[in-house]
Amino acid sequence: MNLHRFIPIWQKKQKHKMNTFATYLQDKNYSTSTISTYCKYVDLLTVWALEQNLVLHELRYKNILSFVRECTLQGKSKKHINQYLTVIRLYWNYLVAQGKVKDNIANGIFLKGVTRRLPHDILSEKELEEMYEKYPQQGMQGKRNKAILGLMIFQGLDSGEIKKLEMNHLRLHEGEIDIVGDRRSNARKLPLHGKQILQLHEYINKVRPLILAFHEKESPYLMVSTGKSVHLQNTIDYLFRQVKSYTPKLKSLHQIKASVLSCWLKQFNLREVQYKAGHRYVSSTERYQQNNIDDLKNEVRNFHPLK
């Protein structure tokens, strides 16, 4: 079997079905490029099934294992094969939703041994709070940026999550904020930290209205740019450069989130942190357990052959 060979006639016959799967992915907010790639992966499985004289939606658990073995024989990496399996699970979820099959035959099929990069250069809770306290809040821009930094440090939000926050997601009186879920993360409700409540109160009642009025624009989003654009990327980039200027240890904004999650895992149990982080799988949260990272460092120190 050649996984890169396609059957044009079959694709023409299946065009409507692929478009339906694409619609299913669109409804789940997948990007156009991702949808295109995932549909191609389903085509690959379709070709393989035809070569085995099998019907795609009639495949069974053992057939998927055979497909995995074929991929392995062709030299596909474990990471690549797991990507295939992810798409197969999605496609069978689609079939279940359409009532074409009863259950997902690919659930529970994963290739073990895929190397995942461990978080490194973790900042301590004290370093994170100092990062927040030291941020200069001069003018409208400074006050807004400090409010953004607070959401990164106290709620562990990344820039993508912050960009999607709307005014009705923030509830100062209840001391809570709602984080909207997407295809990569779960929705959750997080408490606000005492140190950021006054900052957020000043921002939404004074700073934000002034920014909108000055640039004569309207926006449903919580965080707004100080320019004519509705996008926040330039704001986030500028914020990072400012924080890095007085925190040389900071290499990326993701480092802040990794540090926040590592600190949480010292205070809360694994499932609580999984919820707070919005992780769909607990394995994603386990990566940030500082004791695991410390154990790995100790093993390197004790057993590295170049020691």
Buried (B, 14 or more C-beta within 10 A) or exposed (E): BEBEEBBEEBBEEBEEBBEEBBEBBEEEEBEEEEBEEBBEBBBBBBBBBBEBEBEBBEBEEEBBEBBBEBBEEEEBEBEBBBBBBBBBBBBBBBBBEEEEBEEBBBEEBBBEEEEEEBBEEBBEBEBBBBBBEEBEBEEBBBBBBBBBBBBBBBBBBBBEBBBBBEEEBBEBEEEEBBBBBBEEBBEBEBEBBEEBBEBBEBBBEEBBEEBEEEBEBEBEBBBBBBEEEEEBEEBBEEBBEBBBEEBEEBEEBEBBBBBBBBBBBEEEEBEEBBBBBBBBEEEBBBBBBBEBBEEEEEEEEEEEEEE
